[in-house]
Amino acid sequence: MIVVNENILVIKLGALGDFIQAAAPFAAIRAHHHRSSITLLTTSPFAEFAVKSHWFDDVWVDHRPNSYDLVGWLGLRS
């Protein structure tokens, strides 16, 4: 039997309700890919919950600039 270690990126940037509704799919992904490295890209309000859930090996936070943050938007552009 060949065991393939995969790197999986899950992106969930939505609202609280969307994030909660995705809990079952998150658990299913972890159960199906139990030997894979799974990373979640999300926004800062959900990062702590994601870490405590143990569904993900790593949690990345998307730091989107505010609408009035010109320097942040220019940095994102480059």
All heavy atoms as a GROMACS GRO file, in nm:
protein
  620
    1MET      N    1   0.084  -0.118   0.000
    1MET     CA    2   0.000   0.000   0.000
    1MET      C    3   0.089   0.124   0.000
    1MET      O    4   0.181   0.136   0.079
    1MET     CB    5  -0.091  -0.001   0.121
    1MET     CG    6  -0.178   0.119   0.133
    1MET     SD    7  -0.286   0.104   0.277
    1MET     CE    8  -0.398   0.232   0.242
    2ILE      N    9   0.060   0.217  -0.087
    2ILE     CA   10   0.134   0.342  -0.096
    2ILE      C   11   0.059   0.450  -0.020
    2ILE      O   12  -0.060   0.471  -0.042
    2ILE     CB   13   0.152   0.385  -0.243
    2ILE    CG1   14   0.233   0.280  -0.319
    2ILE    CG2   15   0.219   0.520  -0.250
    2ILE    CD1   16   0.243   0.304  -0.466
    3VAL      N   17   0.127   0.514   0.072
    3VAL     CA   18   0.067   0.623   0.149
    3VAL      C   19   0.116   0.755   0.092
    3VAL      O   20   0.236   0.779   0.082
    3VAL     CB   21   0.105   0.613   0.298
    3VAL    CG1   22   0.048   0.729   0.375
    3VAL    CG2   23   0.057   0.481   0.356
    4VAL      N   24   0.022   0.837   0.052
    4VAL     CA   25   0.056   0.967  -0.005
    4VAL      C   26   0.027   1.075   0.098
    4VAL      O   27  -0.085   1.084   0.148
    4VAL     CB   28  -0.027   0.994  -0.134
    4VAL    CG1   29   0.002   1.131  -0.187
    4VAL    CG2   30   0.000   0.887  -0.237
    5ASN      N   31   0.127   1.152   0.131
    5ASN     CA   32   0.106   1.265   0.220
    5ASN      C   33   0.071   1.386   0.136
    5ASN      O   34   0.149   1.429   0.052
    5ASN     CB   35   0.231   1.294   0.304
    5ASN     CG   36   0.254   1.186   0.408
    5ASN    OD1   37   0.160   1.123   0.453
    5ASN    ND2   38   0.377   1.166   0.445
    6GLU      N   39  -0.046   1.440   0.157
    6GLU     CA   40  -0.093   1.553   0.081
    6GLU      C   41  -0.085   1.679   0.165
    6GLU      O   42  -0.095   1.674   0.287
    6GLU     CB   43  -0.239   1.533   0.040
    6GLU     CG   44  -0.264   1.413  -0.047
    6GLU     CD   45  -0.411   1.390  -0.070
    6GLU    OE1   46  -0.486   1.381   0.028
    6GLU    OE2   47  -0.449   1.382  -0.187
    7ASN      N   48  -0.072   1.791   0.097
    7ASN     CA   49  -0.087   1.921   0.159
    7ASN      C   50  -0.217   1.979   0.107
    7ASN      O   51  -0.233   1.996  -0.014
    7ASN     CB   52   0.030   2.014   0.123
    7ASN     CG   53   0.159   1.965   0.183
    7ASN    OD1   54   0.163   1.924   0.297
    7ASN    ND2   55   0.264   1.968   0.105
    8ILE      N   56  -0.309   2.007   0.198
    8ILE     CA   57  -0.441   2.055   0.160
    8ILE      C   58  -0.461   2.195   0.218
    8ILE      O   59  -0.436   2.218   0.336
    8ILE     CB   60  -0.550   1.961   0.212
    8ILE    CG1   61  -0.531   1.821   0.150
    8ILE    CG2   62  -0.689   2.015   0.182
    8ILE    CD1   63  -0.619   1.715   0.210
    9LEU      N   64  -0.508   2.286   0.134
    9LEU     CA   65  -0.541   2.422   0.177
    9LEU      C   66  -0.691   2.440   0.170
    9LEU      O   67  -0.752   2.423   0.065
    9LEU     CB   68  -0.472   2.526   0.089
    9LEU     CG   69  -0.507   2.672   0.118
    9LEU    CD1   70  -0.465   2.712   0.260
    9LEU    CD2   71  -0.442   2.764   0.015
   10VAL      N   72  -0.752   2.475   0.284
   10VAL     CA   73  -0.894   2.504   0.291
   10VAL      C   74  -0.906   2.655   0.311
   10VAL      O   75  -0.844   2.711   0.401
   10VAL     CB   76  -0.961   2.429   0.409
   10VAL    CG1   77  -1.107   2.465   0.421
   10VAL    CG2   78  -0.942   2.279   0.393
   11ILE      N   79  -0.987   2.720   0.229
   11ILE     CA   80  -1.004   2.865   0.238
   11ILE      C   81  -1.147   2.893   0.281
   11ILE      O   82  -1.242   2.854   0.213
   11ILE     CB   83  -0.975   2.934   0.104
   11ILE    CG1   84  -0.831   2.903   0.060
   11ILE    CG2   85  -0.998   3.084   0.114
   11ILE    CD1   86  -0.798   2.949  -0.080
   12LYS      N   87  -1.162   2.960   0.396
   12LYS     CA   88  -1.295   2.997   0.447
   12LYS      C   89  -1.286   3.139   0.502
   12LYS      O   90  -1.238   3.161   0.612
   12LYS     CB   91  -1.339   2.899   0.555
   12LYS     CG   92  -1.483   2.914   0.592
   12LYS     CD   93  -1.569   2.883   0.472
   12LYS     CE   94  -1.715   2.896   0.503
   12LYS     NZ   95  -1.794   2.910   0.382
   13LEU      N   96  -1.332   3.235   0.423
   13LEU     CA   97  -1.321   3.376   0.460
   13LEU      C   98  -1.457   3.439   0.489
   13LEU      O   99  -1.467   3.559   0.500
   13LEU     CB  100  -1.251   3.454   0.347
   13LEU     CG  101  -1.112   3.405   0.310
   13LEU    CD1  102  -1.062   3.478   0.186
   13LEU    CD2  103  -1.016   3.425   0.426
   14GLY      N  104  -1.562   3.362   0.502
   14GLY     CA  105  -1.697   3.415   0.515
   14GLY      C  106  -1.733   3.462   0.654
   14GLY      O  107  -1.649   3.480   0.742
   15ALA      N  108  -1.860   3.480   0.672
   15ALA     CA  109  -1.917   3.528   0.799
   15ALA      C  110  -1.926   3.415   0.901
   15ALA      O  111  -1.902   3.299   0.870
   15ALA     CB  112  -2.055   3.587   0.772
   16LEU      N  113  -1.965   3.450   1.022
   16LEU     CA  114  -1.973   3.353   1.132
   16LEU      C  115  -2.065   3.236   1.097
   16LEU      O  116  -2.029   3.120   1.118
   16LEU     CB  117  -2.020   3.422   1.261
   16LEU     CG  118  -2.041   3.330   1.382
   16LEU    CD1  119  -1.911   3.263   1.420
   16LEU    CD2  120  -2.097   3.408   1.499
   17GLY      N  121  -2.182   3.264   1.045
   17GLY     CA  122  -2.275   3.157   1.010
   17GLY      C  123  -2.218   3.063   0.907
   17GLY      O  124  -2.234   2.941   0.916
   18ASP      N  125  -2.151   3.118   0.808
   18ASP     CA  126  -2.087   3.036   0.705
   18ASP      C  127  -1.979   2.947   0.765
   18ASP      O  128  -1.964   2.831   0.728
   18ASP     CB  129  -2.025   3.123   0.596
   18ASP     CG  130  -2.127   3.201   0.516
   18ASP    OD1  131  -2.245   3.160   0.515
   18ASP    OD2  132  -2.089   3.302   0.455
   19PHE      N  133  -1.904   3.004   0.858
   19PHE     CA  134  -1.796   2.928   0.921
   19PHE      C  135  -1.854   2.814   1.005
   19PHE      O  136  -1.804   2.702   0.999
   19PHE     CB  137  -1.711   3.021   1.008
   19PHE     CG  138  -1.578   2.961   1.043
   19PHE    CD1  139  -1.470   2.976   0.960
   19PHE    CD2  140  -1.562   2.888   1.160
   19PHE    CE1  141  -1.346   2.920   0.992
   19PHE    CE2  142  -1.440   2.832   1.193
   19PHE     CZ  143  -1.332   2.848   1.109
   20ILE      N  144  -1.958   2.840   1.082
   20ILE     CA  145  -2.020   2.736   1.165
   20ILE      C  146  -2.080   2.626   1.078
   20ILE      O  147  -2.068   2.508   1.109
   20ILE     CB  148  -2.126   2.798   1.258
   20ILE    CG1  149  -2.062   2.898   1.354
   20ILE    CG2  150  -2.202   2.690   1.335
   20ILE    CD1  151  -1.952   2.842   1.441
   21GLN      N  152  -2.144   2.665   0.967
   21GLN     CA  153  -2.202   2.564   0.878
   21GLN      C  154  -2.095   2.478   0.811
   21GLN      O  155  -2.124   2.367   0.767
   21GLN     CB  156  -2.289   2.630   0.772
   21GLN     CG  157  -2.418   2.684   0.826
   21GLN     CD  158  -2.505   2.746   0.718
   21GLN    OE1  159  -2.459   2.778   0.609
   21GLN    NE2  160  -2.633   2.762   0.750
   22ALA      N  161  -1.975   2.527   0.805
   22ALA     CA  162  -1.865   2.451   0.745
   22ALA      C  163  -1.799   2.355   0.844
   22ALA      O  164  -1.708   2.281   0.805
   22ALA     CB  165  -1.761   2.547   0.688
   23ALA      N  166  -1.844   2.352   0.969
   23ALA     CA  167  -1.781   2.266   1.070
   23ALA      C  168  -1.789   2.119   1.030
   23ALA      O  169  -1.689   2.047   1.042
   23ALA     CB  170  -1.846   2.289   1.206
   24ALA      N  171  -1.902   2.073   0.983
   24ALA     CA  172  -1.914   1.932   0.943
   24ALA      C  173  -1.823   1.900   0.825
   24ALA      O  174  -1.754   1.797   0.827
   24ALA     CB  175  -2.059   1.898   0.913
   25PRO      N  176  -1.819   1.983   0.721
   25PRO     CA  177  -1.722   1.956   0.613
   25PRO      C  178  -1.577   1.959   0.661
   25PRO      O  179  -1.495   1.879   0.614
   25PRO     CB  180  -1.750   2.065   0.511
   25PRO     CG  181  -1.893   2.101   0.532
   25PRO     CD  182  -1.914   2.087   0.680
   26PHE      N  183  -1.543   2.049   0.753
   26PHE     CA  184  -1.407   2.052   0.808
   26PHE      C  185  -1.374   1.918   0.874
   26PHE      O  186  -1.266   1.861   0.853
   26PHE     CB  187  -1.390   2.162   0.912
   26PHE     CG  188  -1.397   2.303   0.859
   26PHE    CD1  189  -1.428   2.408   0.944
   26PHE    CD2  190  -1.372   2.333   0.726
   26PHE    CE1  191  -1.433   2.539   0.898
   26PHE    CE2  192  -1.377   2.463   0.679
   26PHE     CZ  193  -1.408   2.566   0.766
   27ALA      N  194  -1.466   1.868   0.955
   27ALA     CA  195  -1.445   1.740   1.023
   27ALA      C  196  -1.435   1.626   0.923
   27ALA      O  197  -1.353   1.535   0.940
   27ALA     CB  198  -1.558   1.715   1.122
   28ALA      N  199  -1.515   1.631   0.817
   28ALA     CA  200  -1.511   1.526   0.714
   28ALA      C  201  -1.379   1.528   0.638
   28ALA      O  202  -1.323   1.422   0.607
   28ALA     CB  203  -1.628   1.543   0.618
   29ILE      N  204  -1.329   1.646   0.610
   29ILE     CA  205  -1.199   1.657   0.542
   29ILE      C  206  -1.090   1.597   0.630
   29ILE      O  207  -1.006   1.520   0.583
   29ILE     CB  208  -1.167   1.804   0.507
   29ILE    CG1  209  -1.262   1.855   0.398
   29ILE    CG2  210  -1.022   1.819   0.464
   29ILE    CD1  211  -1.258   2.005   0.378
   30ARG      N  212  -1.091   1.630   0.758
   30ARG     CA  213  -0.991   1.575   0.850
   30ARG      C  214  -1.004   1.424   0.859
   30ARG      O  215  -0.904   1.350   0.857
   30ARG     CB  216  -1.006   1.639   0.988
   30ARG     CG  217  -0.922   1.578   1.099
   30ARG     CD  218  -0.777   1.553   1.067
   30ARG     NE  219  -0.703   1.675   1.053
   30ARG     CZ  220  -0.583   1.682   0.995
   30ARG    NH1  221  -0.524   1.575   0.946
   30ARG    NH2  222  -0.521   1.796   0.984
   31ALA      N  223  -1.126   1.372   0.869
   31ALA     CA  224  -1.145   1.227   0.882
   31ALA      C  225  -1.098   1.154   0.756
   31ALA      O  226  -1.036   1.046   0.766
   31ALA     CB  227  -1.292   1.197   0.909
   32HIS      N  228  -1.124   1.209   0.641
   32HIS     CA  229  -1.087   1.144   0.516
   32HIS      C  230  -0.938   1.157   0.486
   32HIS      O  231  -0.879   1.066   0.426
   32HIS     CB  232  -1.169   1.202   0.400
   32HIS     CG  233  -1.147   1.130   0.271
   32HIS    ND1  234  -1.200   1.005   0.248
   32HIS    CD2  235  -1.079   1.165   0.161
   32HIS    CE1  236  -1.164   0.966   0.126
   32HIS    NE2  237  -1.090   1.062   0.071
   33HIS      N  238  -0.879   1.266   0.527
   33HIS     CA  239  -0.737   1.293   0.499
   33HIS      C  240  -0.658   1.298   0.631
   33HIS      O  241  -0.584   1.392   0.656
   33HIS     CB  242  -0.722   1.426   0.424
   33HIS     CG  243  -0.791   1.428   0.292
   33HIS    ND1  244  -0.737   1.372   0.180
   33HIS    CD2  245  -0.911   1.479   0.255
   33HIS    CE1  246  -0.820   1.389   0.078
   33HIS    NE2  247  -0.926   1.454   0.121
   34HIS      N  248  -0.674   1.196   0.713
   34HIS     CA  249  -0.613   1.197   0.847
   34HIS      C  250  -0.461   1.198   0.845
   34HIS      O  251  -0.400   1.239   0.944
   34HIS     CB  252  -0.667   1.082   0.930
   34HIS     CG  253  -0.640   0.946   0.872
   34HIS    ND1  254  -0.720   0.892   0.774
   34HIS    CD2  255  -0.543   0.857   0.898
   34HIS    CE1  256  -0.673   0.774   0.740
   34HIS    NE2  257  -0.566   0.750   0.814
   35ARG      N  258  -0.398   1.160   0.735
   35ARG     CA  259  -0.252   1.161   0.729
   35ARG      C  260  -0.198   1.283   0.654
   35ARG      O  261  -0.077   1.296   0.639
   35ARG     CB  262  -0.201   1.035   0.662
   35ARG     CG  263  -0.230   0.912   0.742
   35ARG     CD  264  -0.172   0.791   0.680
   35ARG     NE  265  -0.209   0.675   0.762
   35ARG     CZ  266  -0.165   0.555   0.742
   35ARG    NH1  267  -0.081   0.532   0.643
   35ARG    NH2  268  -0.202   0.457   0.820
   36SER      N  269  -0.285   1.368   0.610
   36SER     CA  270  -0.244   1.485   0.532
   36SER      C  271  -0.222   1.606   0.621
   36SER      O  272  -0.273   1.613   0.732
   36SER     CB  273  -0.351   1.518   0.428
   36SER     OG  274  -0.370   1.411   0.340
   37SER      N  275  -0.146   1.699   0.570
   37SER     CA  276  -0.127   1.826   0.637
   37SER      C  277  -0.233   1.923   0.585
   37SER      O  278  -0.234   1.956   0.466
   37SER     CB  279   0.012   1.881   0.608
   37SER     OG  280   0.027   2.008   0.664
   38ILE      N  281  -0.322   1.966   0.672
   38ILE     CA  282  -0.433   2.051   0.632
   38ILE      C  283  -0.415   2.189   0.692
   38ILE      O  284  -0.399   2.205   0.814
   38ILE     CB  285  -0.569   1.992   0.677
   38ILE    CG1  286  -0.584   1.850   0.620
   38ILE    CG2  287  -0.684   2.081   0.633
   38ILE    CD1  288  -0.706   1.777   0.669
   39THR      N  289  -0.417   2.290   0.606
   39THR     CA  290  -0.401   2.429   0.646
   39THR      C  291  -0.530   2.503   0.615
   39THR      O  292  -0.589   2.486   0.508
   39THR     CB  293  -0.284   2.494   0.570
   39THR    OG1  294  -0.165   2.422   0.600
   39THR    CG2  295  -0.266   2.640   0.611
   40LEU      N  296  -0.573   2.588   0.707
   40LEU     CA  297  -0.690   2.673   0.687
   40LEU      C  298  -0.647   2.817   0.670
   40LEU      O  299  -0.568   2.868   0.749
   40LEU     CB  300  -0.785   2.664   0.807
   40LEU     CG  301  -0.904   2.760   0.804
   40LEU    CD1  302  -1.004   2.720   0.696
   40LEU    CD2  303  -0.973   2.767   0.939
   41LEU      N  304  -0.697   2.881   0.566
   41LEU     CA  305  -0.681   3.025   0.547
   41LEU      C  306  -0.813   3.089   0.583
   41LEU      O  307  -0.916   3.060   0.522
   41LEU     CB  308  -0.644   3.059   0.403
   41LEU     CG  309  -0.637   3.208   0.368
   41LEU    CD1  310  -0.528   3.278   0.449
   41LEU    CD2  311  -0.614   3.228   0.219
   42THR      N  312  -0.813   3.175   0.685
   42THR     CA  313  -0.936   3.238   0.733
   42THR      C  314  -0.906   3.379   0.782
   42THR      O  315  -0.793   3.426   0.774
   42THR     CB  316  -1.000   3.152   0.843
   42THR    OG1  317  -1.132   3.201   0.871
   42THR    CG2  318  -0.918   3.150   0.971
   43THR      N  319  -1.007   3.445   0.834
   43THR     CA  320  -0.989   3.579   0.889
   43THR      C  321  -0.967   3.568   1.040
   43THR      O  322  -0.996   3.465   1.102
   43THR     CB  323  -1.112   3.667   0.859
   43THR    OG1  324  -1.230   3.600   0.904
   43THR    CG2  325  -1.124   3.693   0.709
   44SER      N  326  -0.916   3.675   1.098
   44SER     CA  327  -0.875   3.671   1.239
   44SER      C  328  -0.986   3.634   1.338
   44SER      O  329  -0.956   3.569   1.438
   44SER     CB  330  -0.809   3.803   1.278
   44SER     OG  331  -0.895   3.911   1.257
   45PRO      N  332  -1.114   3.670   1.316
   45PRO     CA  333  -1.214   3.631   1.416
   45PRO      C  334  -1.232   3.480   1.433
   45PRO      O  335  -1.278   3.434   1.536
   45PRO     CB  336  -1.344   3.693   1.363
   45PRO     CG  337  -1.302   3.801   1.272
   45PRO     CD  338  -1.172   3.758   1.213
   46PHE      N  339  -1.193   3.402   1.331
   46PHE     CA  340  -1.215   3.257   1.336
   46PHE      C  341  -1.088   3.178   1.363
   46PHE      O  342  -1.094   3.056   1.378
   46PHE     CB  343  -1.277   3.210   1.204
   46PHE     CG  344  -1.398   3.290   1.166
   46PHE    CD1  345  -1.400   3.362   1.049
   46PHE    CD2  346  -1.509   3.296   1.248
   46PHE    CE1  347  -1.510   3.438   1.013
   46PHE    CE2  348  -1.620   3.371   1.214
   46PHE     CZ  349  -1.620   3.442   1.096
   47ALA      N  350  -0.976   3.243   1.371
   47ALA     CA  351  -0.848   3.173   1.384
   47ALA      C  352  -0.840   3.092   1.514
   47ALA      O  353  -0.800   2.975   1.513
   47ALA     CB  354  -0.733   3.272   1.375
   48GLU      N  355  -0.876   3.152   1.626
   48GLU     CA  356  -0.866   3.081   1.755
   48GLU      C  357  -0.957   2.959   1.758
   48GLU      O  358  -0.917   2.852   1.804
   48GLU     CB  359  -0.900   3.176   1.870
   48GLU     CG  360  -0.882   3.113   2.006
   48GLU     CD  361  -0.912   3.208   2.121
   48GLU    OE1  362  -0.932   3.329   2.097
   48GLU    OE2  363  -0.916   3.159   2.235
   49PHE      N  364  -1.079   2.974   1.709
   49PHE     CA  365  -1.172   2.861   1.703
   49PHE      C  366  -1.114   2.749   1.617
   49PHE      O  367  -1.121   2.631   1.654
   49PHE     CB  368  -1.307   2.907   1.647
   49PHE     CG  369  -1.404   2.794   1.624
   49PHE    CD1  370  -1.472   2.737   1.729
   49PHE    CD2  371  -1.425   2.745   1.496
   49PHE    CE1  372  -1.561   2.632   1.708
   49PHE    CE2  373  -1.512   2.640   1.473
   49PHE     CZ  374  -1.581   2.584   1.580
   50ALA      N  375  -1.055   2.786   1.504
   50ALA     CA  376  -0.999   2.686   1.412
   50ALA      C  377  -0.883   2.610   1.477
   50ALA      O  378  -0.871   2.488   1.462
   50ALA     CB  379  -0.955   2.753   1.283
   51VAL      N  380  -0.798   2.681   1.549
   51VAL     CA  381  -0.686   2.617   1.616
   51VAL      C  382  -0.736   2.519   1.722
   51VAL      O  383  -0.688   2.406   1.732
   51VAL     CB  384  -0.593   2.722   1.679
   51VAL    CG1  385  -0.491   2.658   1.772
   51VAL    CG2  386  -0.523   2.803   1.571
   52LYS      N  387  -0.835   2.560   1.799
   52LYS     CA  388  -0.887   2.475   1.906
   52LYS      C  389  -0.967   2.356   1.854
   52LYS      O  390  -0.987   2.259   1.926
   52LYS     CB  391  -0.974   2.557   2.001
   52LYS     CG  392  -0.893   2.653   2.084
   52LYS     CD  393  -0.981   2.733   2.179
   52LYS     CE  394  -0.896   2.828   2.261
   52LYS     NZ  395  -0.980   2.909   2.352
   53SER      N  396  -1.013   2.362   1.730
   53SER     CA  397  -1.093   2.254   1.674
   53SER      C  398  -1.011   2.128   1.645
   53SER      O  399  -1.067   2.019   1.637
   53SER     CB  400  -1.161   2.300   1.544
   53SER     OG  401  -1.065   2.310   1.440
   54HIS      N  402  -0.882   2.143   1.625
   54HIS     CA  403  -0.791   2.033   1.592
   54HIS      C  404  -0.823   1.968   1.456
   54HIS      O  405  -0.781   1.856   1.430
   54HIS     CB  406  -0.787   1.927   1.702
   54HIS     CG  407  -0.743   1.981   1.833
   54HIS    ND1  408  -0.613   2.020   1.858
   54HIS    CD2  409  -0.812   2.008   1.947
   54HIS    CE1  410  -0.604   2.065   1.981
   54HIS    NE2  411  -0.723   2.060   2.038
   55TRP      N  412  -0.896   2.038   1.371
   55TRP     CA  413  -0.921   1.990   1.236
   55TRP      C  414  -0.807   2.026   1.142
   55TRP      O  415  -0.794   1.968   1.036
   55TRP     CB  416  -1.051   2.048   1.180
   55TRP     CG  417  -1.175   2.000   1.246
   55TRP    CD1  418  -1.202   1.872   1.289
   55TRP    CD2  419  -1.290   2.076   1.278
   55TRP    NE1  420  -1.326   1.868   1.346
   55TRP    CE2  421  -1.382   1.991   1.340
   55TRP    CE3  422  -1.324   2.211   1.260
   55TRP    CZ2  423  -1.507   2.035   1.382
   55TRP    CZ3  424  -1.448   2.253   1.303
   55TRP    CH2  425  -1.539   2.166   1.363
   56PHE      N  426  -0.727   2.124   1.182
   56PHE     CA  427  -0.624   2.178   1.094
   56PHE      C  428  -0.488   2.168   1.161
   56PHE      O  429  -0.474   2.188   1.281
   56PHE     CB  430  -0.656   2.325   1.060
   56PHE     CG  431  -0.796   2.342   1.008
   56PHE    CD1  432  -0.896   2.391   1.090
   56PHE    CD2  433  -0.827   2.308   0.878
   56PHE    CE1  434  -1.026   2.406   1.044
   56PHE    CE2  435  -0.957   2.322   0.831
   56PHE     CZ  436  -1.056   2.371   0.913
   57ASP      N  437  -0.388   2.141   1.079
   57ASP     CA  438  -0.251   2.137   1.130
   57ASP      C  439  -0.192   2.277   1.141
   57ASP      O  440  -0.102   2.300   1.222
   57ASP     CB  441  -0.164   2.053   1.037
   57ASP     CG  442  -0.214   1.910   1.031
   57ASP    OD1  443  -0.219   1.845   1.138
   57ASP    OD2  444  -0.250   1.864   0.921
   58ASP      N  445  -0.241   2.368   1.060
   58ASP     CA  446  -0.193   2.505   1.060
   58ASP      C  447  -0.308   2.597   1.023
   58ASP      O  448  -0.396   2.559   0.945
   58ASP     CB  449  -0.078   2.521   0.961
   58ASP     CG  450   0.009   2.642   0.988
   58ASP    OD1  451  -0.010   2.707   1.092
   58ASP    OD2  452   0.097   2.670   0.905
   59VAL      N  453  -0.309   2.717   1.081
   59VAL     CA  454  -0.411   2.817   1.050
   59VAL      C  455  -0.341   2.944   1.008
   59VAL      O  456  -0.258   2.998   1.083
   59VAL     CB  457  -0.503   2.844   1.172
   59VAL    CG1  458  -0.603   2.954   1.141
   59VAL    CG2  459  -0.575   2.716   1.213
   60TRP      N  460  -0.372   2.990   0.888
   60TRP     CA  461  -0.318   3.116   0.836
   60TRP      C  462  -0.427   3.221   0.842
   60TRP      O  463  -0.543   3.194   0.811
   60TRP     CB  464  -0.273   3.101   0.692
   60TRP     CG  465  -0.161   3.005   0.668
   60TRP    CD1  466  -0.078   2.948   0.760
   60TRP    CD2  467  -0.121   2.954   0.541
   60TRP    NE1  468   0.013   2.864   0.699
   60TRP    CE2  469  -0.011   2.866   0.563
   60TRP    CE3  470  -0.166   2.973   0.412
   60TRP    CZ2  471   0.052   2.800   0.460
   60TRP    CZ3  472  -0.101   2.905   0.309
   60TRP    CH2  473   0.006   2.821   0.334
   61VAL      N  474  -0.389   3.342   0.882
   61VAL     CA  475  -0.485   3.452   0.892
   61VAL      C  476  -0.465   3.547   0.775
   61VAL      O  477  -0.353   3.592   0.750
   61VAL     CB  478  -0.470   3.528   1.026
   61VAL    CG1  479  -0.564   3.647   1.032
   61VAL    CG2  480  -0.496   3.433   1.143
   62ASP      N  481  -0.573   3.574   0.704
   62ASP     CA  482  -0.572   3.669   0.593
   62ASP      C  483  -0.590   3.809   0.652
   62ASP      O  484  -0.694   3.839   0.709
   62ASP     CB  485  -0.685   3.637   0.495
   62ASP     CG  486  -0.692   3.734   0.379
   62ASP    OD1  487  -0.588   3.790   0.342
   62ASP    OD2  488  -0.802   3.754   0.325
   63HIS      N  489  -0.488   3.890   0.640
   63HIS     CA  490  -0.493   4.027   0.692
   63HIS      C  491  -0.530   4.122   0.579
   63HIS      O  492  -0.444   4.180   0.514
   63HIS     CB  493  -0.357   4.066   0.752
   63HIS     CG  494  -0.318   3.981   0.867
   63HIS    ND1  495  -0.374   3.993   0.992
   63HIS    CD2  496  -0.229   3.879   0.877
   63HIS    CE1  497  -0.322   3.903   1.073
   63HIS    NE2  498  -0.233   3.832   1.005
   64ARG      N  499  -0.659   4.134   0.555
   64ARG     CA  500  -0.705   4.225   0.451
   64ARG      C  501  -0.700   4.368   0.504
   64ARG      O  502  -0.742   4.395   0.616
   64ARG     CB  503  -0.848   4.193   0.412
   64ARG     CG  504  -0.862   4.063   0.341
   64ARG     CD  505  -1.002   4.049   0.291
   64ARG     NE  506  -1.058   3.927   0.346
   64ARG     CZ  507  -1.183   3.890   0.334
   64ARG    NH1  508  -1.268   3.966   0.269
   64ARG    NH2  509  -1.225   3.779   0.385
   65PRO      N  510  -0.653   4.460   0.422
   65PRO     CA  511  -0.650   4.599   0.468
   65PRO      C  512  -0.792   4.658   0.475
   65PRO      O  513  -0.881   4.615   0.401
   65PRO     CB  514  -0.567   4.671   0.361
   65PRO     CG  515  -0.560   4.580   0.245
   65PRO     CD  516  -0.591   4.442   0.292
   66ASN      N  517  -0.810   4.753   0.567
   66ASN     CA  518  -0.937   4.824   0.575
   66ASN      C  519  -0.956   4.908   0.449
   66ASN      O  520  -0.860   4.939   0.378
   66ASN     CB  521  -0.940   4.915   0.698
   66ASN     CG  522  -0.938   4.835   0.826
   66ASN    OD1  523  -0.994   4.726   0.832
   66ASN    ND2  524  -0.874   4.888   0.928
   67SER      N  525  -1.076   4.951   0.424
   67SER     CA  526  -1.104   5.026   0.301
   67SER      C  527  -1.028   5.158   0.293
   67SER      O  528  -0.997   5.207   0.186
   67SER     CB  529  -1.254   5.052   0.288
   67SER     OG  530  -1.301   5.123   0.399
   68TYR      N  531  -0.993   5.216   0.406
   68TYR     CA  532  -0.922   5.344   0.408
   68TYR      C  533  -0.770   5.328   0.424
   68TYR      O  534  -0.698   5.426   0.435
   68TYR     CB  535  -0.976   5.432   0.520
   68TYR     CG  536  -0.973   5.365   0.656
   68TYR    CD1  537  -0.858   5.369   0.735
   68TYR    CD2  538  -1.084   5.298   0.706
   68TYR    CE1  539  -0.854   5.307   0.857
   68TYR    CE2  540  -1.080   5.236   0.829
   68TYR     CZ  541  -0.965   5.240   0.903
   68TYR     OH  542  -0.962   5.178   1.025
   69ASP      N  543  -0.719   5.207   0.422
   69ASP     CA  544  -0.576   5.179   0.441
   69ASP      C  545  -0.505   5.175   0.306
   69ASP      O  546  -0.482   5.069   0.248
   69ASP     CB  547  -0.560   5.046   0.515
   69ASP     CG  548  -0.415   5.013   0.544
   69ASP    OD1  549  -0.326   5.096   0.520
   69ASP    OD2  550  -0.391   4.901   0.594
   70LEU      N  551  -0.468   5.292   0.255
   70LEU     CA  552  -0.406   5.302   0.124
   70LEU      C  553  -0.274   5.227   0.118
   70LEU      O  554  -0.245   5.155   0.021
   70LEU     CB  555  -0.385   5.449   0.086
   70LEU     CG  556  -0.323   5.474  -0.050
   70LEU    CD1  557  -0.411   5.418  -0.161
   70LEU    CD2  558  -0.298   5.623  -0.071
   71VAL      N  559  -0.193   5.239   0.220
   71VAL     CA  560  -0.064   5.170   0.223
   71VAL      C  561  -0.085   5.018   0.220
   71VAL      O  562  -0.014   4.944   0.150
   71VAL     CB  563   0.019   5.213   0.346
   71VAL    CG1  564   0.146   5.131   0.358
   71VAL    CG2  565   0.051   5.362   0.338
   72GLY      N  566  -0.182   4.972   0.295
   72GLY     CA  567  -0.212   4.829   0.297
   72GLY      C  568  -0.257   4.777   0.161
   72GLY      O  569  -0.215   4.671   0.117
   73TRP      N  570  -0.342   4.853   0.092
   73TRP     CA  571  -0.388   4.813  -0.040
   73TRP      C  572  -0.274   4.815  -0.142
   73TRP      O  573  -0.266   4.728  -0.228
   73TRP     CB  574  -0.504   4.902  -0.088
   73TRP     CG  575  -0.632   4.864  -0.023
   73TRP    CD1  576  -0.698   4.930   0.075
   73TRP    CD2  577  -0.709   4.745  -0.049
   73TRP    NE1  578  -0.811   4.862   0.112
   73TRP    CE2  579  -0.820   4.748   0.037
   73TRP    CE3  580  -0.694   4.637  -0.134
   73TRP    CZ2  581  -0.916   4.647   0.039
   73TRP    CZ3  582  -0.790   4.537  -0.133
   73TRP    CH2  583  -0.899   4.542  -0.048
   74LEU      N  584  -0.186   4.914  -0.131
   74LEU     CA  585  -0.072   4.917  -0.222
   74LEU      C  586   0.023   4.801  -0.198
   74LEU      O  587   0.077   4.743  -0.291
   74LEU     CB  588   0.002   5.051  -0.209
   74LEU     CG  589  -0.074   5.174  -0.261
   74LEU    CD1  590   0.003   5.302  -0.228
   74LEU    CD2  591  -0.101   5.163  -0.410
   75GLY      N  592   0.039   4.765  -0.071
   75GLY     CA  593   0.121   4.648  -0.038
   75GLY      C  594   0.059   4.519  -0.088
   75GLY      O  595   0.129   4.430  -0.137
   76LEU      N  596  -0.072   4.509  -0.079
   76LEU     CA  597  -0.142   4.391  -0.130
   76LEU      C  598  -0.129   4.380  -0.280
   76LEU      O  599  -0.110   4.273  -0.337
   76LEU     CB  600  -0.290   4.397  -0.089
   76LEU     CG  601  -0.377   4.280  -0.129
   76LEU    CD1  602  -0.329   4.153  -0.058
   76LEU    CD2  603  -0.521   4.308  -0.093
   77ARG      N  604  -0.135   4.493  -0.345
   77ARG     CA  605  -0.125   4.498  -0.492
   77ARG      C  606   0.012   4.450  -0.539
   77ARG      O  607   0.025   4.381  -0.639
   77ARG     CB  608  -0.150   4.640  -0.542
   77ARG     CG  609  -0.147   4.650  -0.692
   77ARG     CD  610  -0.189   4.786  -0.736
   77ARG     NE  611  -0.175   4.795  -0.880
   77ARG     CZ  612  -0.132   4.898  -0.944
   77ARG    NH1  613  -0.098   5.006  -0.879
   77ARG    NH2  614  -0.123   4.896  -1.074
   78SER      N  615   0.116   4.488  -0.466
   78SER     CA  616   0.251   4.450  -0.508
   78SER      C  617   0.279   4.308  -0.463
   78SER      O  618   0.349   4.236  -0.520
   78SER     CB  619   0.356   4.543  -0.451
   78SER     OG  620   0.357   4.537  -0.310
   0.00000   0.00000   0.00000
